[in-house]
Each structure stands twice: as C-alpha cells, then as structure tokens.
Amino acid sequence: MKLIKQPNGWTCAAACVCMLTGTELEDFYQFCGHDGSEPVPVSVKHSIGVRCFTLQELAGYLLKHNMFFGWCFNPEAGFDPRTMTMKVDVEHMVAFVTAEVRPGLHHQLLWDGTRIIDPYCPEKQVSLSDYSIIDWWPVVRIP
C-alpha cells in the first residue's frame, strides 16, 4: 500500500480511500468534483468549517475501484478491535477507522489488522490504544 500523507486538516478520509485504492488525491478530487476546501459555517457536521467529504463520496470512490465498506462496528456496541480477536475469511482485510482525537474532532485512519496507518503521519508507528475509537468499517475487495 502506497502511503499518502494528508496535505491539510480535512483530507484524512480522502487519503485513506486513496491508500486503499492505490490512487492519488487528485483522482479522488476529480471523482468528487471538489477538494473539500469550500468554506462552510462551523457546525457539528462541519467542525472545522470546510466542506470535507461525505460518506457517499468515499463509498462511491471505493465502489469505482471494486471495494466497499462492510458492516460498521462500534466498540461500545460489542466488538472492540483493540481487545478482541475476530476471525475473518477475507485475506488482508483492512478497516477504515474513525477516531476522536479531541472532543468533537474526528479523524480517519486505516487499520491493517496489526497496525494503524494514520494519514496525518503515515510513517509513524502507532497502535489502536493511542486513539479513542468511534467506529471501524472493514473494507472488502470485490473479486
């Protein structure tokens, strides 16, 4: 997997889907028709005051590359990948993870089953226990 470092504060999710699909951020921007930087009023949905990217854009880009999000897991609702093991019959499963880095500020990362790949600093080795996990979505490749 080619490591992609997010160039600003709102492209963590875009960098993750580009790492998963082996594409560049510019390809994702072209698919979406924007780069996420459009100013919008600060709100719960737009906590940093820019448009960012929707789940539909992220999922649509994955589908374009024969991938899709699997069933979402929430640590409070049962399975916690930091403390439990799940047997999966999918080779090289990767998960798209949402973490809370400070109250109200969410960040997307990848988990390859053994390590976190953080687009903010992809070369740094960190563990899941370094983050407050909100949810994680297995990413499945369509054969």
C-alpha positions in Angstrom: 0.0 0.0 0.0 1.4 3.4 -1.0 1.4 5.8 2.0 -0.4 9.1 1.4 0.0 11.9 3.9 -2.9 14.2 4.2 -2.0 17.7 3.0 -4.4 19.6 5.3 -6.8 19.1 8.2 -9.8 17.8 6.2 -8.4 15.2 3.8 -7.7 12.3 6.2 -10.7 10.2 4.9 -9.7 11.1 1.3 -6.1 10.0 1.9 -7.4 6.7 3.4 -9.5 5.8 0.4 -6.7 6.7 -1.9 -4.3 4.5 0.0 -6.8 1.7 -0.2 -7.4 2.1 -4.0 -3.8 2.8 -4.9 -4.7 6.2 -6.4 -3.8 9.8 -5.8 -5.7 12.5 -4.0 -6.2 14.5 -7.3 -8.0 11.4 -8.7 -10.4 11.4 -5.7 -10.9 15.2 -6.0 -11.8 14.8 -9.7 -14.3 12.0 -8.8 -16.0 14.2 -6.2 -15.8 17.4 -8.3 -14.2 19.3 -5.4 -11.3 19.2 -3.0 -13.2 19.5 0.2 -11.9 23.0 0.9 -15.1 25.0 0.3 -15.8 27.2 3.4 -19.0 26.3 5.3 -20.4 27.5 8.6 -18.9 25.7 11.6 -21.4 23.1 12.9 -21.5 19.6 14.3 -21.3 18.2 10.8 -18.6 20.6 9.7 -16.5 21.0 12.8 -13.5 22.6 11.0 -15.5 25.0 8.8 -14.8 23.3 5.4 -17.0 21.1 3.3 -14.8 17.9 3.6 -16.2 14.7 2.0 -19.3 12.7 2.5 -19.6 9.0 3.3 -21.4 8.7 -0.1 -18.4 10.2 -1.9 -16.0 7.9 0.0 -18.1 4.8 -0.6 -18.7 5.7 -4.3 -15.0 6.0 -4.9 -14.3 2.6 -3.3 -17.1 1.0 -5.4 -15.5 2.6 -8.5 -12.4 0.6 -7.6 -14.2 -2.7 -6.7 -14.2 -2.2 -3.0 -16.9 -1.5 -0.4 -17.4 -0.7 3.3 -18.5 -3.8 5.3 -20.6 -3.7 8.4 -19.7 -0.9 10.8 -18.5 -1.9 14.3 -18.7 0.4 17.3 -16.5 -0.5 20.3 -19.3 0.4 22.8 -21.7 -1.9 20.8 -19.7 -5.1 21.1 -16.6 -5.8 19.2 -13.5 -3.8 20.1 -10.5 -4.5 17.8 -8.1 -3.3 20.5 -9.0 -6.1 22.9 -10.8 -8.8 20.9 -10.0 -11.0 18.0 -12.3 -11.6 15.1 -11.8 -14.4 12.6 -12.5 -13.2 9.1 -12.3 -15.3 6.0 -11.0 -12.4 3.9 -7.3 -12.2 3.0 -5.7 -8.9 4.0 -8.7 -7.3 5.5 -8.2 -3.5 6.1 -10.5 -1.4 8.2 -11.4 2.3 7.8 -11.4 3.6 11.4 -13.0 6.8 12.8 -11.2 8.1 16.0 -11.8 11.0 18.2 -8.6 12.9 18.7 -10.2 15.5 21.0 -13.8 16.1 21.9 -15.8 16.8 18.7 -12.9 16.3 16.3 -12.9 13.1 14.4 -10.1 11.7 12.3 -10.0 8.8 9.8 -7.2 6.1 9.8 -6.6 2.7 8.4 -6.0 -0.5 10.4 -4.4 -3.4 8.6 -5.0 -6.0 11.4 -1.7 -5.3 13.1 -1.0 -1.6 12.8 -2.6 1.8 12.4 -1.8 3.8 9.2 -2.5 7.4 10.1 -2.6 9.7 7.0 -1.6 12.6 9.2 1.7 11.0 9.9 1.7 7.6 8.0 5.4 6.9 8.6 4.9 6.9 12.4 4.2 3.6 14.1 1.2 3.9 16.5 -1.3 1.5 18.0 -5.1 1.5 18.3 -4.7 2.2 22.0 -3.3 5.6 21.1 -6.7 6.7 19.8 -10.3 6.9 21.1 -12.0 4.7 18.6 -15.5 5.8 17.5 -16.2 3.0 14.9 -14.4 1.0 12.2 -15.6 -0.3 8.9 -14.0 -3.3 7.2 -13.2 -2.7 3.6 -13.8 -5.6 1.3 -12.4 -6.0 -2.2 -14.8 -7.3 -4.9 -13.1 -10.2 -6.8 
